[in-house]
Amino acid sequence: MRTTIKHIITKIKEGMLREMWIQTKWIYQYVRQYWKAMIFYTLLGLSGTVISLVSSLISRDLVDIITGHETGLLIQTFCLFIGFSIGNIILTQISSYASNWISIRVDNEIKADVFQKMLITDWESLTDYHTGDLLTRWSADASTISSGILSWIPNLIIYTTRFVGTFALVLYYDPTFALLAMLGIPVSILMSRTLLHKMQANNKRSAAMNAKMTGFNQETFSNIQTIKAFDLIRLYTARLKELQSEYFSMKMDFQKLSMITSIIMSLVGLAVSYICYGWGIYRVWSGVISYGTMTMFLSLSGSLTGTLNSLIALVPTAISITTSAGRLMDILDMPKEDYSAAEDADRLYEYYKDSGISITFRDMEYTYHSGTQVFAGASMEAHPHEIVALVGPSGEGKTTLLRLILSLLSSQSGTCRVYGGTDEENGLPLSPATRRLFSYVPQGNTMFSGTIAENMRNVKPDATDEEIIDALKLSCAWDFVEKLPDGIESMVKERGGGFSEGQSQRLSIARALLRKSPILLLDEATSALDVATERKVLKNIMRDEYPRTCIVTTHRPTVLGICSKVYAIRDKRCNLLSEEEIRVLERDF
């Protein structure tokens, strides 16, 4: 007992209760709007408790009438017994329906809210988590909360009322039976305490293991082509079996403890039942109580034990719920992106959409959270109707610069602005809100499953077929799309399946052009194209009447001759190259 008290005090000092309280308050921001439904669910449960207790009394009378201990209306009592039994069944089903209704509604609300908040979480912070872990937290943890928290307080009220009511009924008719029925309570509390500590640790291990397995499966199926190409099927199958073995061992360790605890508690419950049964036979034989009263006591004693176990089970349920809430809060408490300048960005776009928007960096510095410095005093600028190229070896910061432009990353110093005309000072600093001014084609395949038209309309829902075709022509994608049997209604598989890398790149460029954003960012977006097609795409962009500012990163200097400016990223700076330096790059390629 002393050890238990010390453990509880230690946990309280460590802030366990305060942490659980914070997590509980966070959870109830979602369920508070459903308080009427929760009250309804609670009233249904309490009504079921009353019906169950009344049914026990009717059952007692029915047995006594049959055995001749009492005289009464057999048919009427029997009909009452059936009626209450049917009523209990109906109430149970209605309670189940109400519970599921609330649970699904709140589950959807939590997931939608968490989904939206994850999307506006600081990008660099979010990359510290594996995609599989994020998916597990969003899906499994949210479901744990929604399925548990809605019934936790109602069930606490229902089970407490049921326990008190049942105990009071037994105590009223025979105090000795009440004392015997309570014999198993100390053992139940002791066993549940042991199981509780193990369950707390197991919940965290289980969540981490689920995230690990989800991440492994997600990565495997996303990279199945690479796995096949390198003949890694046996390796990945072996890795899956290792993860499954680890998961199996973890679950079985906990299951062994649960099994032993359940056996002990069941044996204790059986012993208490037999003691009550023996005592009931003695009381009937002594003529103190009737046979019907004895059967009622036996039924109620089992109900007392079961209700107590249900009450105790609410504790690990609470721990499971708050553990899941804590895992979600880890993500949602990360810094959020600032969209407060959204209206200013809209005004800037509307005012300068016919003349174009420029972008400048002045003495910009950026260092990753890991401590790696990428830029120190970097400056560059790009204006409408220009194609500005960024060149340099891999790892020098070309992609990082585009992420800074998109405010996926934030510079530590310097000025980074977008503006119209020549008034740079009255422009807007780059922020998540200014992303609406950009179209972006990243490295790799970024097409979604669906038709070509659906992919295009992701960025412009009201685009006409003619607008889509015009964008496809600009990106040199119409050459192959028009030959497809279904044209722009042709299906694109997951990750651009069904099209070559070059075709997917041209479709991605078309999608970006369709959006008609003032600034277009192409991150190695033409790397899979042959030189002739690459030059044609960039020339089409240059000839397009739309006042677009285009920034392109490339390893191939063969297209630099058609670019307005070329910056070489070297020594953490953006160095503007002269025409002679560009010719040297083209010659030495």
Summary of the structure (lengths in Angstrom):
residues: 589
radius of gyration: 34.7
end to end distance: 78.6
largest distance: 116.4
contacts: 1852
relative contact order: 0.08
helix: 68%
strand: 11%
